[in-house]
Amino acid sequence: MAIDPITVLLISAIGLTVTATAIVSFWHQILQWGEKNLFPWLEKHRPTVAPYVRQAFSRVDNVATNVRRTIKEAWQKLSQYLLQQVVKLNRKTSNTWVQEVTSWVIEASGYNNKPVVKEIRTEQEVLWDELPEDVRKAFLQRKETSFEQDVTDTRKEEMALVH
């Protein structure tokens, strides 16, 4: 079965967004820790090194800020077309799960190019080791055999964290 190019684009964009969001979300905490703990300690105990560390933090902050902006812009563009995406996982065997991803996207291919909502459904088998850590933990703790998550709601919450 051929995978729809829109599905590939959506899955790729969401995967990149998740990774980058996680990194950028923690950057504020790292920066705060540096200001509160690291920089004062360096000023007191290693004053010759302190300016270099501050400069390194400044450079990383510039990159993090650009990444944060890019993530927000990409999400804004993607959310114009991706109305909702739901991931369902169902246990098939002890080591194999069936992952069903259903996406509702806006496509300008209707009559007179009017927007049409298209449902895209993909299904694939996923090995236990390939499941996200939080999903594996939930399955183990609650002995669940299925899982469902609205990915778009989760991404909206993450975007709120990316100041």
Residue pairs with C-beta under 8 A, 6 or more apart in sequence:
3 122
4 120
4 122
6 103
6 105
6 107
6 118
6 120
7 101
7 103
7 120
7 122
10 78
10 82
10 85
10 103
10 105
10 120
11 101
13 74
13 78
14 78
14 85
14 151
14 155
16 74
17 71
17 74
17 75
17 78
17 155
17 158
18 155
18 158
20 67
20 70
20 71
21 71
21 155
21 158
21 159
21 161
21 162
23 64
23 67
24 64
24 67
24 68
24 71
24 162
25 158
25 161
25 162
27 60
27 61
27 64
27 68
28 163
31 57
31 61
34 53
34 57
38 53
39 50
39 53
39 54
42 49
42 50
42 53
43 50
68 162
68 163
71 159
71 162
72 159
72 162
75 155
75 159
79 152
79 156
80 106
81 105
81 106
81 107
82 103
82 104
82 105
82 152
83 104
83 105
83 106
83 117
83 152
84 103
84 104
84 150
84 152
85 101
85 102
85 103
85 104
85 150
85 151
85 152
86 101
86 102
86 148
86 149
86 150
86 151
87 99
87 100
87 101
87 147
87 148
87 149
87 151
88 99
88 100
88 101
88 102
88 146
88 147
88 148
89 97
89 98
89 99
89 100
89 126
89 131
89 135
89 146
89 147
89 148
90 97
90 98
90 100
90 145
90 146
91 97
91 139
91 145
91 146
92 98
92 125
94 128
95 127
95 128
96 125
96 126
96 127
96 128
97 125
97 126
97 127
97 128
97 131
98 123
98 124
98 125
98 126
99 123
99 124
99 125
99 126
100 121
100 122
100 123
101 121
101 122
101 123
102 119
102 120
102 121
103 119
103 120
103 121
104 117
104 118
104 119
104 120
105 117
105 118
105 120
106 115
106 116
106 117
106 118
107 115
107 116
107 117
107 118
108 114
108 115
108 116
109 116
110 116
128 136
131 139
135 147
138 144
138 147
139 145
139 147
